[in-house]
Amino acid sequence: MGTLLIALAIFLVTYALISIRRFPKVKIDRPAAALVGAALMIALGVVEPEKAIGAIHLDIIILLVGMMILVAGLELCGFFEWVSLRMIKYSKDQFTFLVLTMVVTGSLSALVLNDTIVLLFTPIIIRTCRLLKSNPVPYLVAEALAANIGSVATVVGNPQNAFIATKAGISFVDFSARLVPVSIVCMLVAIAMMYLFYRKDIEKGAAQEFRRKILKDGWKAFEDELVKGDAATTSGIKKLKDRKAGLYALTGITALTFLAFILSHVLGTPIAVIAFIGGVTALFVVPLITDVKAKEMLAGVDWSIILFFVGLFIVIEGVKDSMLLDEIRSGFPGFQDGSIPSLEWLTALSAFMSNLVSNVPAVMLLSEMIPISQTDLWLALAASSTLAGNATILGAAANVIVAEKAEGMGVQINFWKFTLVGFPIAMATLFVSTIMLLWLF
């Protein structure tokens, strides 16, 4: 009983710190909270040191590291500037720009981790909106929502999907076969609702004027105006021009990595190993053919999310070893021994917990209470934990990144105004995903 109470206290403190992000005087972020919890589980004897090491899922870690290296290389070679320029070039009006913002952000988030996409795209969207004399807030909100919705589609779209697919043994193809359609329909719903919420803002601006200017003066003149006086964009365009060989190589490596993901069940190779090989290949090839250094690519890896996972793995191991998990399981209807929760109940609980403590900690706790054989429930957990994150700014890491990055560039995204838009979209997409998973799959 003593160990159980210690584990309960550590668990509650860890998840409380993750939930509130920081105390007024003692600032502590989510990775630090998870690592403190892990250290306490070991120091107070809840988890043996050997078991703590064994609890760390290296397959998840190397999957995340491999994908982050690929994204870092693409960023350093100007890939995201290339994409953003094409978005602007083909935006006939403000609504087209909104649609392209959401579709491109969502598509890229399905291919690589969504947090990285919004980190790189937010400054580009703000600069473009200023050039087009448009309010950037609707497009930033759209970017955050689309990143989460798009990331639902694949195993590598976000960290919780990677964890779920690896733990439940769901192949890349099986995962995407069910959740790509869900992601597409939810994206269409979100685009329609975004237009209804922000119609007046979207219809303002000078996109049509710049479209006429592009047709009249040519794209080169517009591109020169876009980068004029903006050091970040100028640097991005320079990277794109100077590192074309690296960009071509990285595009090829990334494409081959995804082909291997699709064929992983045939090859008999875990997707974590494939992602790691892809990342290491990029780490070797790109410095050979460009001026990019390997350490620059490694610096692009978000080591904080890696440490966040390491800490949570050990905390959850303590919850299991102390028998606290059995007590938690008994408190949730449908999760007791021998019981299987309904898909609707799991979706509701996952949505609530994801907004309470964020989706990764919620998924890691709930995953210990779902039978491995229940693929439908695992997919529902992946979809609901991600879509629910759109309800508030604090619901998903991507939302926080967009808000903080925008604030650093002088654009304020109001918490309550975000919620007035995000909450109904989250509820609508959760409803759509539940219906699709229940009746179509």
C-alpha positions as CSV (number, residue, x, y, z in Angstrom):
1,M,0.0,0.0,0.0
2,G,2.9,2.4,0.8
3,T,4.4,2.0,-2.7
4,L,0.9,2.5,-4.3
5,L,0.4,5.8,-2.4
6,I,3.9,7.0,-3.4
7,A,3.2,6.1,-7.0
8,L,-0.2,7.9,-6.8
9,A,1.4,11.0,-5.4
10,I,4.1,11.1,-8.1
11,F,1.6,10.4,-10.9
12,L,-0.8,13.1,-9.8
13,V,2.0,15.7,-9.4
14,T,3.6,14.8,-12.7
15,Y,0.3,15.0,-14.6
16,A,-0.7,18.2,-12.8
17,L,2.6,19.8,-13.8
18,I,2.1,18.7,-17.4
19,S,-1.5,20.0,-17.4
20,I,-0.8,23.5,-16.0
21,R,2.5,23.8,-17.8
22,R,4.1,26.0,-15.1
23,F,3.6,27.4,-11.6
24,P,3.6,31.2,-11.2
25,K,7.0,31.2,-9.6
26,V,8.6,27.8,-10.4
27,K,8.7,27.5,-14.2
28,I,8.7,24.0,-15.5
29,D,7.8,22.7,-18.9
30,R,6.4,19.4,-19.9
31,P,9.6,17.5,-20.6
32,A,11.0,18.6,-17.2
33,A,7.8,17.6,-15.4
34,A,7.9,14.1,-17.0
35,L,11.6,13.7,-16.1
36,V,11.1,14.8,-12.5
37,G,8.3,12.2,-12.2
38,A,10.5,9.5,-13.7
39,A,13.4,10.4,-11.3
40,L,11.0,10.3,-8.3
41,M,9.7,6.9,-9.4
42,I,13.2,5.6,-9.3
43,A,14.5,7.4,-6.3
44,L,11.6,6.4,-4.1
45,G,11.8,2.8,-5.0
46,V,8.6,2.5,-7.1
47,V,10.6,1.4,-10.2
48,E,13.8,-0.5,-10.1
49,P,16.6,1.2,-12.2
50,E,16.9,-1.8,-14.5
51,K,13.1,-1.9,-15.1
52,A,13.2,1.9,-15.7
53,I,15.7,1.5,-18.5
54,G,13.7,-1.5,-19.9
55,A,10.5,0.6,-19.9
56,I,11.9,3.1,-22.4
57,H,10.6,2.1,-25.9
58,L,13.6,2.6,-28.1
59,D,11.5,1.9,-31.2
60,I,9.5,5.0,-30.5
61,I,12.6,7.1,-29.8
62,I,14.4,6.1,-33.0
63,L,11.3,6.6,-35.1
64,L,10.9,10.1,-33.9
65,V,14.7,10.9,-34.2
66,G,14.8,9.5,-37.8
67,M,11.8,11.6,-38.9
68,M,13.1,14.8,-37.2
69,I,16.4,14.5,-39.0
70,L,14.7,14.2,-42.3
71,V,12.6,17.3,-41.6
72,A,15.6,19.2,-40.3
73,G,17.4,18.5,-43.6
74,L,14.4,19.6,-45.7
75,E,14.2,22.8,-43.7
76,L,17.9,23.6,-44.1
77,C,17.7,23.0,-47.9
78,G,14.8,25.4,-48.3
79,F,12.0,22.9,-49.0
80,F,9.4,24.8,-46.9
81,E,10.2,28.1,-48.6
82,W,9.6,26.4,-52.0
83,V,6.3,25.1,-50.8
84,S,5.2,28.5,-49.4
85,L,6.1,30.3,-52.6
86,R,3.9,27.9,-54.6
87,M,1.1,28.4,-52.1
88,I,1.3,32.2,-52.7
89,K,1.7,31.8,-56.4
90,Y,-1.5,29.8,-56.9
91,S,-3.7,31.8,-54.5
92,K,-6.2,33.5,-56.7
93,D,-8.0,35.0,-53.7
94,Q,-8.1,34.9,-49.9
95,F,-10.3,31.8,-49.8
96,T,-7.9,29.9,-52.1
97,F,-5.1,31.0,-49.8
98,L,-7.0,29.6,-46.8
99,V,-7.7,26.3,-48.5
100,L,-4.1,26.0,-49.6
101,T,-2.9,26.8,-46.1
102,M,-5.0,24.1,-44.6
103,V,-4.5,21.5,-47.3
104,V,-0.7,21.9,-47.6
105,T,-0.2,22.1,-43.8
106,G,-2.4,19.1,-43.3
107,S,-0.7,17.1,-46.1
108,L,2.8,17.8,-44.8
109,S,1.7,17.1,-41.2
110,A,0.7,13.6,-42.4
111,L,4.1,13.0,-43.9
112,V,6.2,14.4,-41.1
113,L,5.6,15.4,-37.5
114,N,3.0,18.2,-37.3
115,D,4.8,20.2,-34.6
116,T,7.7,20.8,-36.9
117,I,5.5,21.9,-39.8
118,V,3.8,24.6,-37.8
119,L,7.1,25.8,-36.3
120,L,8.4,26.4,-39.9
121,F,5.2,27.6,-41.5
122,T,4.0,30.1,-39.0
123,P,6.5,32.9,-39.8
124,I,5.8,32.3,-43.5
125,I,2.1,32.7,-43.1
126,I,2.5,35.9,-41.1
127,R,4.8,37.5,-43.6
128,T,2.5,36.5,-46.5
129,C,-0.5,37.9,-44.8
130,R,1.2,41.2,-44.2
131,L,2.2,41.4,-47.8
132,L,-1.4,40.6,-48.9
133,K,-2.8,43.2,-46.3
134,S,-4.7,40.4,-44.6
135,N,-5.4,39.7,-40.9
136,P,-3.1,36.7,-40.2
137,V,-5.1,35.3,-37.3
138,P,-7.6,33.3,-39.3
139,Y,-4.8,31.7,-41.3
140,L,-2.8,30.9,-38.2
141,V,-5.8,29.3,-36.6
142,A,-6.4,27.4,-39.8
143,E,-2.8,26.3,-39.9
144,A,-2.9,24.9,-36.3
145,L,-6.2,23.1,-36.8
146,A,-5.1,21.6,-40.2
147,A,-1.8,20.4,-38.8
148,N,-3.7,18.4,-36.1
149,I,-6.3,17.1,-38.5
150,G,-3.8,16.1,-41.2
151,S,-1.5,14.4,-38.7
152,V,-4.3,11.9,-37.9
153,A,-3.8,10.2,-41.2
154,T,-0.5,8.4,-40.7
155,V,1.7,6.7,-38.1
156,V,4.3,9.4,-38.5
157,G,1.9,12.4,-38.4
158,N,2.4,13.0,-34.7
159,P,4.1,11.3,-31.7
160,Q,1.0,9.7,-30.2
161,N,0.2,8.0,-33.5
162,A,3.7,6.6,-33.6
163,F,3.3,5.3,-30.0
164,I,-0.1,3.7,-30.7
165,A,0.9,2.0,-33.9
166,T,4.1,0.6,-32.4
167,K,2.5,-0.6,-29.2
168,A,-0.5,-2.1,-30.9
169,G,1.4,-3.6,-33.8
170,I,-0.6,-1.8,-36.5
171,S,1.1,-1.6,-39.9
172,F,1.6,1.7,-41.7
173,V,-0.8,0.6,-44.4
174,D,-3.6,-0.6,-42.1
175,F,-3.3,2.6,-40.0
176,S,-3.5,4.9,-43.1
177,A,-6.2,2.8,-44.9
178,R,-8.7,3.8,-42.2
179,L,-7.5,7.1,-41.0
180,V,-6.6,8.8,-44.3
181,P,-10.3,9.0,-45.2
182,V,-11.2,10.2,-41.7
183,S,-8.6,12.9,-42.0
184,I,-9.8,14.0,-45.5
185,V,-13.5,14.3,-44.5
186,C,-12.6,16.1,-41.2
187,M,-10.4,18.5,-43.2
188,L,-13.3,19.4,-45.5
189,V,-15.6,20.0,-42.5
190,A,-12.9,22.2,-40.9
191,I,-12.4,24.3,-44.1
192,A,-16.2,24.9,-44.4
193,M,-16.5,25.9,-40.8
194,M,-13.4,28.1,-40.9
195,Y,-14.9,30.0,-43.8
196,L,-18.2,30.5,-41.9
197,F,-16.4,31.7,-38.8
198,Y,-13.9,34.1,-40.6
199,R,-15.8,34.9,-43.8
200,K,-15.5,38.7,-43.4
201,D,-11.8,38.6,-42.7
202,I,-11.1,36.1,-45.5
203,E,-12.9,38.2,-48.1
204,K,-10.6,41.2,-47.3
205,G,-7.0,41.6,-48.5
206,A,-5.1,42.0,-51.7
207,A,-4.6,38.5,-53.0
208,Q,-6.5,39.2,-56.2
209,E,-4.4,42.3,-56.7
210,F,-1.2,40.4,-56.4
211,R,-2.5,37.6,-58.6
212,R,-3.1,40.2,-61.3
213,K,0.4,41.6,-60.7
214,I,2.0,38.1,-61.0
215,L,0.1,37.6,-64.4
216,K,1.2,41.0,-65.6
217,D,4.8,41.4,-64.4
218,G,5.8,37.7,-64.0
219,W,6.5,35.6,-60.9
220,K,10.1,36.8,-60.5
221,A,9.1,40.4,-59.9
222,F,6.6,39.2,-57.2
223,E,9.2,36.9,-55.6
224,D,11.6,39.8,-55.4
225,E,9.0,41.9,-53.6
226,L,8.2,39.1,-51.3
227,V,11.7,38.8,-50.0
228,K,12.6,42.5,-50.0
229,G,13.6,43.6,-46.5
230,D,12.8,40.3,-44.9
231,A,16.0,38.6,-43.7
232,A,14.3,35.3,-42.9
233,T,12.6,34.9,-46.2
234,T,15.7,36.1,-48.1
235,S,17.8,33.5,-46.2
236,G,15.2,30.8,-47.0
237,I,15.3,31.6,-50.7
238,K,19.1,31.6,-50.7
239,K,19.1,28.2,-49.1
240,L,16.7,27.0,-51.7
241,K,19.0,28.3,-54.6
242,D,22.3,27.2,-53.1
243,R,21.3,23.8,-51.9
244,K,19.2,22.4,-54.7
245,A,21.3,19.2,-54.9
246,G,20.6,18.6,-51.2
247,L,16.9,19.3,-51.7
248,Y,16.7,16.8,-54.5
249,A,18.6,14.2,-52.5
250,L,16.4,14.7,-49.5
251,T,13.2,14.5,-51.5
252,G,14.4,11.2,-52.9
253,I,15.4,9.8,-49.5
254,T,12.1,10.9,-48.0
255,A,10.1,9.4,-50.8
256,L,12.0,6.1,-50.5
257,T,11.5,6.1,-46.8
258,F,7.7,6.4,-47.2
259,L,7.7,3.7,-49.9
260,A,9.5,1.5,-47.4
261,F,6.9,2.4,-44.7
262,I,4.2,1.1,-47.1
263,L,6.1,-2.1,-47.8
264,S,7.3,-2.6,-44.2
265,H,4.9,-5.6,-43.7
266,V,6.4,-7.2,-46.8
267,L,10.0,-6.3,-45.9
268,G,9.5,-7.5,-42.4
269,T,11.2,-4.4,-41.1
270,P,9.7,-2.2,-38.4
271,I,8.9,1.4,-39.5
272,A,11.0,2.7,-36.6
273,V,14.1,1.1,-38.2
274,I,13.1,2.4,-41.6
275,A,12.7,5.9,-40.3
276,F,16.0,5.7,-38.5
277,I,17.8,4.5,-41.6
278,G,16.2,7.3,-43.7
279,G,17.3,9.9,-41.2
280,V,20.9,8.5,-40.9
281,T,21.1,8.3,-44.7
282,A,20.1,12.0,-45.0
283,L,22.6,12.8,-42.2
284,F,25.4,11.2,-44.3
285,V,24.4,12.3,-47.8
286,V,23.4,16.0,-47.4
287,P,26.7,17.2,-45.9
288,L,28.6,15.5,-48.8
289,I,26.8,17.5,-51.5
290,T,26.0,20.8,-49.7
291,D,27.5,23.1,-47.1
292,V,25.0,21.8,-44.5
293,K,26.8,20.3,-41.5
294,A,25.6,17.1,-39.8
295,K,25.5,18.9,-36.5
296,E,23.1,21.5,-38.0
297,M,20.7,18.7,-38.9
298,L,21.0,17.1,-35.5
299,A,20.3,20.5,-33.9
300,G,17.0,20.4,-35.7
301,V,15.9,17.4,-33.7
302,D,13.4,18.3,-31.0
303,W,15.2,16.6,-28.1
304,S,12.6,17.9,-25.6
305,I,9.9,15.7,-27.0
306,I,12.3,12.7,-26.9
307,L,13.0,13.4,-23.2
308,F,9.3,13.9,-22.6
309,F,8.6,10.4,-23.9
310,V,11.5,9.0,-21.8
311,G,10.1,10.5,-18.6
312,L,6.6,9.3,-19.3
313,F,7.7,5.8,-20.1
314,I,9.2,5.5,-16.7
315,V,6.3,7.2,-14.9
316,I,3.8,4.8,-16.6
317,E,6.0,1.9,-15.6
318,G,5.8,3.0,-12.0
319,V,2.0,3.2,-12.3
320,K,1.9,-0.4,-13.5
321,D,4.5,-1.8,-11.0
322,S,2.8,-0.3,-8.0
323,M,-0.6,-1.7,-9.0
324,L,-1.9,1.8,-9.3
325,L,-3.0,1.1,-12.9
326,D,-5.5,-1.5,-11.5
327,E,-7.0,1.1,-9.3
328,I,-7.3,3.6,-12.1
329,R,-8.7,0.9,-14.4
330,S,-11.4,0.1,-11.9
331,G,-12.5,3.7,-11.8
332,F,-13.4,3.9,-15.5
333,P,-16.5,1.9,-16.7
334,G,-15.6,-0.5,-19.5
335,F,-11.9,-0.7,-18.6
336,Q,-12.1,-3.3,-15.8
337,D,-10.5,-6.7,-16.2
338,G,-12.4,-8.7,-18.8
339,S,-14.3,-5.6,-20.1
340,I,-13.8,-3.8,-23.4
341,P,-14.9,-0.1,-23.6
342,S,-17.2,1.1,-26.4
343,L,-15.6,3.1,-29.1
344,E,-17.8,6.1,-28.3
345,W,-16.9,6.0,-24.6
346,L,-13.2,5.7,-25.4
347,T,-13.5,8.7,-27.8
348,A,-15.2,10.8,-25.2
349,L,-12.7,9.9,-22.4
350,S,-9.7,10.4,-24.7
351,A,-11.0,13.8,-25.8
352,F,-11.5,14.9,-22.2
353,M,-8.1,13.7,-21.0
354,S,-6.3,15.1,-24.0
355,N,-7.5,18.6,-23.2
356,L,-6.9,18.1,-19.5
357,V,-3.2,16.9,-19.6
358,S,-2.5,17.1,-23.4
359,N,-2.7,14.1,-25.8
360,V,0.6,12.3,-25.4
361,P,0.3,11.7,-21.6
362,A,-3.4,10.9,-22.1
363,V,-2.7,8.3,-24.8
364,M,0.1,6.7,-22.8
365,L,-2.1,6.2,-19.8
366,L,-5.2,4.9,-21.7
367,S,-3.0,2.6,-23.8
368,E,-2.3,0.5,-20.8
369,M,-6.0,-0.2,-20.5
370,I,-6.9,-1.2,-24.1
371,P,-6.5,-4.9,-25.2
372,I,-3.8,-5.1,-28.0
373,S,-6.2,-7.1,-30.2
374,Q,-8.8,-4.2,-30.4
375,T,-7.5,-2.4,-33.5
376,D,-10.7,-0.3,-33.8
377,L,-10.2,1.1,-30.3
378,W,-6.5,1.9,-31.0
379,L,-7.5,3.8,-34.1
380,A,-10.2,5.6,-32.3
381,L,-7.7,6.6,-29.6
382,A,-5.3,8.0,-32.3
383,A,-8.1,10.0,-34.0
384,S,-9.8,11.3,-30.9
385,S,-6.7,12.3,-28.9
386,T,-5.5,14.3,-31.9
387,L,-8.8,15.9,-33.1
388,A,-9.7,16.9,-29.5
389,G,-6.5,18.9,-29.3
390,N,-8.1,21.5,-31.6
391,A,-10.6,22.6,-28.9
392,T,-8.2,25.1,-27.2
393,I,-4.8,26.6,-27.7
394,L,-3.4,24.4,-24.9
395,G,-5.0,21.2,-26.3
396,A,-2.1,20.4,-28.6
397,A,1.5,21.2,-28.9
398,A,1.0,22.5,-32.4
399,N,-1.5,25.1,-31.2
400,V,0.9,26.3,-28.6
401,I,3.8,26.6,-31.1
402,V,1.7,28.6,-33.5
403,A,0.5,31.0,-30.7
404,E,4.0,31.5,-29.2
405,K,5.7,31.9,-32.6
406,A,3.0,34.4,-33.7
407,E,3.3,36.4,-30.5
408,G,7.1,36.7,-31.1
409,M,6.2,38.3,-34.5
410,G,3.7,40.7,-32.9
411,V,0.5,38.8,-33.7
412,Q,-1.8,37.9,-30.8
413,I,-4.1,34.9,-30.9
414,N,-6.6,35.3,-28.2
415,F,-7.2,32.1,-26.1
416,W,-11.0,32.5,-25.9
417,K,-11.4,33.5,-29.6
418,F,-9.4,30.5,-30.6
419,T,-11.7,28.3,-28.4
420,L,-14.8,29.8,-29.9
421,V,-13.6,28.5,-33.3
422,G,-11.6,25.5,-32.3
423,F,-14.1,23.9,-29.9
424,P,-17.0,23.5,-32.4
425,I,-14.6,22.3,-35.1
426,A,-13.1,19.8,-32.6
427,M,-16.6,18.5,-31.7
428,A,-17.7,18.3,-35.3
429,T,-14.6,16.4,-36.4
430,L,-14.8,14.1,-33.4
431,F,-18.4,13.3,-34.3
432,V,-17.4,12.7,-38.0
433,S,-14.4,10.4,-37.1
434,T,-16.5,8.4,-34.6
435,I,-19.3,7.8,-37.2
436,M,-16.8,6.8,-39.9
437,L,-14.9,4.4,-37.6
438,L,-18.1,2.9,-36.4
439,W,-20.0,2.5,-39.6
440,L,-17.5,2.5,-42.5
441,F,-14.6,0.6,-41.0
